[in-house]
Amino acid sequence: MLKILIVEDEALLAQTLKHLIELNPLYQVTGLAADLDGALASADAARPDLALVDLQLARGSTGFHVAVKLKERGIPCLFTTGNAPSFPVAELALGCLLKPYFEEDVVRALKTAEDMVRGRERLRPSLPQGLQIYPAYREDEAGVEIPPAQPPAVANRARPKTRLRKMVERLTG
């Protein structure tokens, strides 16, 4: 069973997402949180396997801060947002599911995320249109980033140094 934490400050959307997830008996929502403090409390109370994290949260929290803290606890995240980051944030999340999404998008995104969490190398051949999977970057002995071999379109593109990227680098240390 895949245990999932939902971090979403819009209560109706969080409840709807919970309902969609729990239509599959192999998935269980362990908690709903609207901000960083709630996410950490929920994660500590019932250790989830995956967190679905909105980037815009209540009370001054951001999904980036939540992802950093959950990553420290070994909990992978999949961002769910209307405005995806302009670059892959593989240091913080498996990918990003864009809003608005439909039931089928959620189902397919969770299957893909579960494959990644469980260490299954293959990705589903047909990803939802609004799902971006972030490539895993590695570093060589000198600390130089080595882009992934797949997909080629991402591997050959330089990672932009934007203000947001600098903030993520500062948070991930």
C-alpha positions as CSV (number, residue, x, y, z in Angstrom):
1,M,0.0,0.0,0.0
2,L,1.3,3.5,-0.9
3,K,0.8,6.0,1.9
4,I,0.3,9.5,0.7
5,L,0.4,12.9,2.5
6,I,-1.5,15.8,0.8
7,V,-0.1,19.3,1.4
8,E,-2.7,21.7,-0.1
9,D,-4.2,24.8,1.5
10,E,-7.4,24.8,-0.5
11,A,-9.6,22.5,1.7
12,L,-12.0,21.6,-1.0
13,L,-9.3,20.7,-3.5
14,A,-7.5,18.7,-0.8
15,Q,-10.6,16.7,0.0
16,T,-11.3,16.1,-3.7
17,L,-7.7,14.9,-4.2
18,K,-8.0,12.6,-1.1
19,H,-11.2,11.1,-2.5
20,L,-9.7,10.5,-6.0
21,I,-6.6,8.8,-4.4
22,E,-8.6,6.6,-2.1
23,L,-10.7,5.3,-5.0
24,N,-7.8,2.9,-5.5
25,P,-7.6,0.5,-2.5
26,L,-3.8,0.3,-2.9
27,Y,-3.4,4.0,-1.9
28,Q,-4.1,5.5,1.5
29,V,-4.0,9.2,2.4
30,T,-2.3,9.5,5.8
31,G,-3.0,13.2,6.3
32,L,-4.0,16.5,4.9
33,A,-2.0,19.7,5.7
34,A,-2.3,23.3,4.7
35,D,1.2,24.6,5.5
36,L,4.7,23.6,6.6
37,D,3.9,23.0,10.2
38,G,0.9,20.8,9.4
39,A,2.9,18.8,6.8
40,L,5.7,18.1,9.3
41,A,3.3,17.1,12.0
42,S,1.4,14.8,9.6
43,A,4.6,13.3,8.3
44,D,5.8,12.6,11.8
45,A,2.5,11.1,13.0
46,A,2.0,8.7,10.1
47,R,5.1,8.2,7.9
48,P,3.9,8.6,4.3
49,D,5.7,7.0,1.3
50,L,5.0,10.1,-0.9
51,A,3.8,13.7,-0.4
52,L,1.7,15.6,-3.0
53,V,2.7,19.2,-2.3
54,D,1.2,22.4,-3.7
55,L,3.8,25.2,-4.2
56,Q,1.6,28.0,-2.9
57,L,0.6,27.3,0.7
58,A,-1.1,29.0,3.6
59,R,0.6,31.1,6.3
60,G,3.7,32.1,4.3
61,S,4.7,28.5,3.6
62,T,5.9,27.4,0.2
63,G,6.0,23.9,-1.3
64,F,9.7,24.3,-1.7
65,H,10.2,24.7,2.1
66,V,7.9,21.7,2.7
67,A,9.8,19.6,0.1
68,V,13.2,20.4,1.8
69,K,11.9,19.4,5.2
70,L,10.2,16.2,3.9
71,K,13.3,15.2,2.0
72,E,15.3,15.5,5.2
73,R,12.9,12.9,6.6
74,G,13.3,10.7,3.5
75,I,9.8,11.4,2.1
76,P,9.8,12.1,-1.7
77,C,7.4,14.8,-3.1
78,L,5.5,15.3,-6.2
79,F,4.5,18.9,-6.7
80,T,0.9,19.7,-7.6
81,T,0.5,23.3,-8.8
82,G,-1.0,25.6,-11.3
83,N,2.4,27.3,-12.0
84,A,5.2,24.8,-12.4
85,P,8.8,25.9,-11.8
86,S,10.6,27.0,-14.9
87,F,13.3,24.4,-14.5
88,P,13.4,20.8,-13.0
89,V,13.8,20.8,-9.3
90,A,15.0,17.2,-9.0
91,E,16.7,18.0,-5.7
92,L,13.3,18.5,-4.1
93,A,10.7,16.5,-6.1
94,L,10.1,13.6,-8.4
95,G,8.2,15.9,-10.7
96,C,5.2,18.2,-11.0
97,L,1.5,17.6,-11.8
98,L,0.0,20.7,-13.2
99,K,-3.5,21.9,-12.2
100,P,-6.1,21.6,-13.3
101,Y,-6.0,17.9,-13.5
102,F,-8.5,15.2,-14.0
103,E,-9.1,11.8,-12.2
104,E,-7.1,9.9,-14.9
105,D,-4.2,12.4,-14.6
106,V,-4.0,11.8,-10.8
107,V,-4.2,8.0,-11.3
108,R,-1.5,7.9,-13.9
109,A,0.7,10.4,-12.0
110,L,0.5,8.3,-8.8
111,K,1.4,5.1,-10.7
112,T,4.4,6.8,-12.1
113,A,5.4,8.3,-8.8
114,E,4.9,4.8,-7.1
115,D,7.2,3.3,-9.7
116,M,9.9,5.9,-8.9
117,V,9.4,5.5,-5.1
118,R,9.6,1.7,-5.3
119,G,12.8,1.9,-7.4
120,R,11.2,0.6,-10.6
121,E,13.4,1.8,-13.4
122,R,10.7,2.0,-16.1
123,L,8.4,4.9,-16.5
124,R,4.8,4.5,-17.7
125,P,4.9,4.9,-21.5
126,S,2.0,7.3,-21.4
127,L,2.3,10.1,-18.9
128,P,-0.5,12.5,-18.2
129,Q,-0.1,15.7,-20.3
130,G,0.3,17.8,-17.2
131,L,2.9,15.6,-15.5
132,Q,6.6,16.6,-15.7
133,I,9.1,14.1,-14.4
134,Y,12.3,15.7,-13.2
135,P,15.5,14.1,-14.4
136,A,17.9,13.0,-11.7
137,Y,21.2,14.9,-11.9
138,R,24.3,13.4,-10.6
139,E,27.7,14.9,-9.7
140,D,31.1,13.5,-10.8
141,E,34.2,13.4,-8.5
142,A,34.9,17.1,-9.1
143,G,31.3,18.1,-8.2
144,V,30.3,18.9,-11.8
145,E,26.7,18.0,-12.6
146,I,26.2,15.2,-15.0
147,P,22.8,15.4,-16.8
148,P,20.8,12.3,-17.2
149,A,20.8,10.3,-20.4
150,Q,17.0,10.4,-20.6
151,P,15.2,12.3,-22.0
152,P,17.7,13.7,-24.6
153,A,15.9,17.0,-24.9
154,V,16.5,17.8,-21.2
155,A,20.0,16.2,-21.0
156,N,21.3,18.6,-23.6
157,R,19.9,21.7,-22.1
158,A,21.8,23.8,-19.5
159,R,20.1,24.3,-16.2
160,P,19.3,28.0,-15.8
161,K,20.6,29.9,-12.7
162,T,17.5,31.9,-11.8
163,R,16.6,33.5,-8.5
164,L,14.3,30.6,-7.8
165,R,17.1,28.1,-8.5
166,K,19.5,30.0,-6.2
167,M,16.8,29.8,-3.5
168,V,16.5,26.1,-4.0
169,E,20.2,25.6,-3.8
170,R,20.4,27.6,-0.6
171,L,17.6,25.5,0.9
172,T,19.1,22.2,-0.1
173,G,22.5,23.3,1.1
